[in-house]
């Protein structure tokens, strides 16, 4: 984008519904699994294709394990797809490495938290042309939180490269970081707990292709 400010349009399609079909657990997954550090609630390096994430291949897009990564390929314009491991947390800090391997820099990708169902969750996104936003889908309606636009930040690495994304979902505070820099800190109390996940999408051009690695959920 040539403008310093950019509008975000997240269009939810039937593909998004099919890609967000993980079973939602009624019990809290707050206990630390064996072998993890004391502050780590969940970790996945995507080396095991049976670790619980959605695996869907359709003409509109793909979410699947590929060579030790989790791939999200969006082959439709103005479309976002997401996937979940089928867990449930309250306060959590989510981190992931996201590498753009194909498609336009005019894209969006990141993490989600407090996922209730396809119509209710928070999202934390950046783009390969250097923009960011925090928002929610509530009762099927998408809005950004604290702004109505995506804004640029030099901390976001542009082009075909890797960004480290971190999202804090703690009480009503929603904080987005990229590569160790805090991008925004907003507040919203619509959702207090839910699943975590990954999201990727397109704007005017199809073909967003993101590889995710080293997904971690930690205690705040």
C-alpha positions in Angstrom: 0.0 0.0 0.0 1.2 3.5 -0.8 -1.0 5.1 1.9 0.1 5.4 5.5 -3.3 4.3 6.6 -5.2 1.3 5.3 -8.7 -0.1 5.8 -9.0 -3.8 6.6 -11.7 -5.9 5.1 -12.1 -9.4 6.5 -14.6 -11.3 4.5 -15.7 -14.5 6.2 -16.6 -17.2 3.6 -17.8 -20.8 3.8 -14.2 -21.8 3.5 -13.4 -20.1 6.8 -16.2 -22.0 8.4 -14.8 -25.3 7.2 -11.3 -24.4 8.2 -12.4 -23.5 11.7 -14.0 -26.8 12.6 -11.8 -27.9 15.4 -13.7 -29.4 18.4 -14.1 -26.8 21.1 -13.3 -28.1 24.6 -15.6 -27.3 27.5 -12.8 -27.9 30.0 -10.0 -25.4 30.7 -6.6 -26.6 29.4 -4.7 -24.6 32.0 -2.7 -27.4 33.5 0.9 -27.6 32.3 1.5 -30.7 30.1 4.4 -32.9 31.1 7.8 -31.8 29.7 7.0 -28.1 29.3 8.5 -25.2 31.0 6.5 -23.9 34.0 5.1 -20.9 32.1 4.2 -22.8 29.0 0.6 -24.0 28.6 0.9 -25.4 25.0 3.6 -25.7 22.4 3.6 -27.0 18.8 6.5 -27.0 16.3 4.2 -28.7 13.8 6.5 -31.7 13.4 3.6 -34.0 14.3 0.7 -33.9 11.8 -1.6 -35.4 14.4 -1.2 -32.6 17.0 -4.7 -31.5 16.5 -4.8 -28.6 13.9 -7.3 -28.4 11.1 -6.2 -30.1 7.8 -8.3 -28.9 4.9 -7.5 -28.7 1.2 -10.0 -27.0 -1.1 -9.9 -24.9 -4.3 -10.3 -21.8 -2.1 -7.3 -22.5 0.1 -5.3 -24.9 2.3 -4.5 -25.4 5.9 -2.2 -28.3 6.6 1.1 -29.5 8.0 4.0 -29.2 5.5 7.6 -30.2 6.3 7.6 -29.2 10.0 5.5 -26.1 9.4 1.8 -25.3 9.4 0.8 -23.9 6.1 -2.1 -21.5 5.4 -2.7 -20.8 1.7 -5.5 -18.5 0.7 -6.5 -18.8 -3.0 -9.5 -16.5 -2.9 -9.6 -12.7 -2.9 -10.8 -10.7 0.2 -10.9 -13.9 2.3 -9.6 -14.9 5.6 -9.2 -18.5 6.8 -8.2 -19.7 10.3 -7.4 -22.9 12.2 -7.5 -24.0 15.8 -5.9 -26.8 17.9 -9.1 -27.4 19.9 -8.0 -26.0 23.3 -9.4 -23.6 25.9 -7.6 -20.9 27.8 -8.5 -17.8 29.8 -5.5 -15.3 30.1 -2.7 -16.3 27.7 0.3 -15.0 25.8 0.5 -16.4 22.3 3.7 -16.4 20.2 4.4 -17.7 16.7 6.9 -17.4 13.8 5.2 -16.5 10.5 7.0 -16.6 7.2 5.5 -15.3 4.0 6.5 -17.6 1.1 4.1 -16.5 -1.6 1.5 -14.1 -2.7 1.1 -10.3 -2.5 2.6 -8.3 0.3 -0.9 -6.8 0.6 -2.1 -9.6 2.9 -2.8 -10.3 6.6 -1.8 -13.0 9.0 -1.4 -13.6 12.7 -3.0 -15.3 15.7 -6.4 -15.5 17.3 -7.5 -15.9 20.9 -10.6 -16.5 23.0 -12.2 -18.3 20.0 -15.8 -19.3 20.8 -16.9 -20.3 17.3 -16.6 -19.0 13.8 -18.7 -15.9 14.7 -16.9 -14.9 17.9 -13.2 -14.4 18.6 -10.3 -11.9 18.7 -7.6 -11.6 16.0 -4.1 -10.0 15.9 -2.8 -9.4 12.4 0.1 -7.9 10.6 0.8 -7.7 6.8 3.8 -8.2 4.6 3.7 -4.5 3.6 4.1 -3.5 7.2 0.7 -2.9 8.7 -1.1 -4.2 11.9 -4.4 -4.3 13.7 -6.2 -6.0 16.5 -9.9 -6.8 16.1 -12.8 -9.1 16.8 -15.6 -11.0 15.2 -18.6 -10.8 17.5 -21.9 -12.3 16.5 -20.5 -12.6 13.0 -19.7 -8.9 12.7 -16.0 -7.9 12.2 -14.6 -4.7 13.8 -11.2 -3.4 14.7 -10.5 -2.4 18.3 -9.3 1.0 19.1 -9.2 2.1 15.5 -11.0 1.6 12.2 -7.9 1.2 10.2 -4.6 -0.7 9.9 -1.5 1.3 10.7 2.1 0.9 9.6 5.1 0.2 11.8 8.7 -0.3 11.0 9.1 -3.2 13.4 7.2 -5.4 10.9 9.5 -7.0 8.4 8.2 -6.7 4.9 8.3 -9.1 1.9 9.1 -12.8 1.9 10.6 -13.0 5.4 9.8 -14.2 8.9 8.1 -12.2 11.6 7.7 -13.1 15.3 4.2 -12.3 16.4 3.1 -12.1 20.0 -0.4 -11.5 21.3 -1.3 -10.9 25.0 -4.9 -11.8 25.9 -4.9 -10.8 29.6 -8.2 -9.7 31.2 -9.6 -7.0 29.0 -6.1 -6.0 27.6 -5.2 -7.1 24.1 -1.6 -6.4 23.1 0.1 -7.0 19.8 3.8 -7.3 19.4 6.0 -7.9 16.3 9.7 -8.8 16.6 9.9 -7.7 20.2 8.2 -4.3 19.6 4.8 -3.5 21.0 2.6 -2.3 18.2 -0.7 -1.6 20.1 -2.4 -2.1 23.4 -6.2 -2.0 23.3 -9.0 -3.1 25.6 -12.2 -5.1 25.1 -14.2 -7.4 27.3 -16.5 -9.2 24.8 -14.7 -12.6 25.4 -13.0 -13.9 28.5 -11.8 -17.4 27.4 -11.7 -19.7 24.4 -9.5 -21.5 21.9 -6.3 -20.1 20.3 -5.4 -20.3 16.6 -3.8 -18.9 13.4 -5.3 -16.7 10.7 -4.2 -15.6 7.2 -6.0 -13.7 4.5 -6.0 -11.8 1.2 -7.2 -8.4 0.0 -7.3 -7.5 -3.7 -5.1 -10.5 -4.8 -5.4 -14.2 -4.1 -2.4 -16.3 -3.2 -1.4 -15.5 0.4 0.9 -18.3 1.5 2.2 -18.3 5.1 4.2 -20.9 6.9 3.9 -20.9 10.7 6.3 -22.4 13.2 7.0 -22.6 16.9 3.6 -21.8 18.2 3.6 -21.3 22.0 0.9 -20.4 24.5 2.3 -19.1 27.8 1.0 -17.9 31.2 1.0 -14.1 31.4 
